Amino acid sequence: MSEPILIQEQRVILRRLRQTTAHHSQLTTTADAQWQSQTRIK
């Protein structure tokens, strides 16, 4: 009986994970770009 609730919770968790992963990849890309531009100056 409680399976639908578990499935809903899993979907919410997966959605949050995707959001944090996307945000993290954006941060990493920005950091990489900044680091590369700093290295080019040197």
MODELLER restraints for C-alpha pairs under 7 A, 6 or more apart:
rsr = mdl.restraints
at = mdl.atoms
